[in-house]
Amino acid sequence: MTTERIIDFLNTRRPDGPCLVVDLDVVRDNFTAFKRALPQSAIYYAVKANPAPEILRMLASMGSNFDAASVTEVEMALEAGATPDRISFGNTIKKERDVARAHALGVSMFAVDCVEEVEKIARSAPGSQVFCRVLTDGEGAEWPLSRKFGCAPSMAVDVLRHSHALGLEAHGVSFHVGSQQTQLNAWDRALKDARGVFDALAGEGIILKMVNMGGGFPTRYLKDIPTAEAYGQAIFQALSKHFGNNLPHTIIEPGRGMVGNAGVIKAEVVLVSRKADNDNLRWVYLDIGKFGGLAETMDEAIRYPIRTSRDNDAFEPCVLAGPTCDSADVLYEKKPYPLPISLTIGDEVLIEGTGAYTTTYSSVAFNGFEPLKSYVI
Ligand SMILES: *Cc1c(COP(=O)(O)O)cnc(C)c1O
């Protein structure tokens, strides 16, 4: 969404080079929409989506909690004003000394997906709350999270039993239905599994209290997406279906859905060319590519909307590529991207929906290109 404020900022400041501009008003509206859609769930913003201090400070002041994946992200959330009881260490892969450092900072909720990780936490953050992540199929997600995180629900029972035996608080179950999840029923399947874990442990006298329903809430790119309200309804129905009127405490961890539509990248056309005289396919090269922050175009998974000042002219598909000397730095080629035929060297383009997963993915200085600049307004 290119808001008036973003357009005004770009017109008056005229920043040179590619840059991301994030409109905090949109983030504020997203937070409010999540709160309304799921009033009973605590919101833990996934810091990795965009850790800009202005965003973290505003969310902290609005009462958000934070899902951190590293000690540095824990520290960022603390600096933004969150107290440690509002921070979850949600990465299932942690060095034991980082568990100890987070614990020393006051963090007392940790994600696990195996007994090996439980043992680190029992040693270095004794007495903490742990939740076990279960695998999901990722179906319906445009950026699925594969099998890297989580374990089978039957193993989650063993993991949580083990944490209980080691003096930790077996707090609950978590899952992530895959990022940019456009199917409303994805949460239903995962909540069924979560209920199974609750039941198996209740039979042994271990009472779980919490379900962390993860992120996955989408940003609108080229296709329409359901509203936050529709997600809220589908999730609440699934919760009621599987837990009846004995609802657990629930958490959501939106990342993309909180900041994706709040940001726009301003970029510039560096070159428009063809590969042979008789080749009709245009190649359009921008001053930003996979290494400048658009890493989620990997496998052409995320297709960003691109606006130009020539959008009233005729369009033709082209190959869209970044400026670096790595041949992998092509954004869209398998499925060429339609852009105005009149588009020319020096034109500015706006890449929308880029508030999440861009600045932190940009490389330090590949080919000497600076990391993506960011302005939060
Ligand atoms: C990345 C991540 C999120 C955020 O996911 P989105 O799809 O961006 O909402 C939430 N929880 C965990 C544990 C994550 O790793």
The ligand as a Tripos MOL2 file, in Angstrom:
@<TRIPOS>MOLECULE
LIG
   15    15     1     0     0
SMALL
NO_CHARGES

@<TRIPOS>ATOM
      1 C1          8.8920  -16.1880   11.3350 C.3       1 LIG1
      2 C2          8.0530  -16.5840   12.4630 C.ar      1 LIG1
      3 C3          6.8180  -15.9640   12.6770 C.ar      1 LIG1
      4 C4          6.2420  -14.9360   11.7480 C.3       1 LIG1
      5 O1          5.7210  -15.5240   10.6020 O.3       1 LIG1
      6 P1          4.8770  -14.7030    9.5420 P.3       1 LIG1
      7 O2          4.4860  -15.7090    8.5460 O.co2     1 LIG1
      8 O3          5.7590  -13.6320    9.0130 O.co2     1 LIG1
      9 O4          3.7020  -14.1300   10.2470 O.co2     1 LIG1
     10 C5          6.1060  -16.3480   13.7880 C.ar      1 LIG1
     11 N1          6.5680  -17.2790   14.6480 N.ar      1 LIG1
     12 C6          7.7490  -17.8880   14.4690 C.ar      1 LIG1
     13 C7          8.2050  -18.8920   15.4710 C.3       1 LIG1
     14 C8          8.5200  -17.5650   13.3740 C.ar      1 LIG1
     15 O5          9.6950  -18.1840   13.2000 O.3       1 LIG1
@<TRIPOS>BOND
     1     1     2 1
     2     2     3 ar
     3     2    14 ar
     4     3     4 1
     5     3    10 ar
     6     4     5 1
     7     5     6 1
     8     6     7 2
     9     6     8 1
    10     6     9 1
    11    10    11 ar
    12    11    12 ar
    13    12    13 1
    14    12    14 ar
    15    14    15 1
@<TRIPOS>SUBSTRUCTURE
     1 LIG1         1 GROUP 0 **** ****
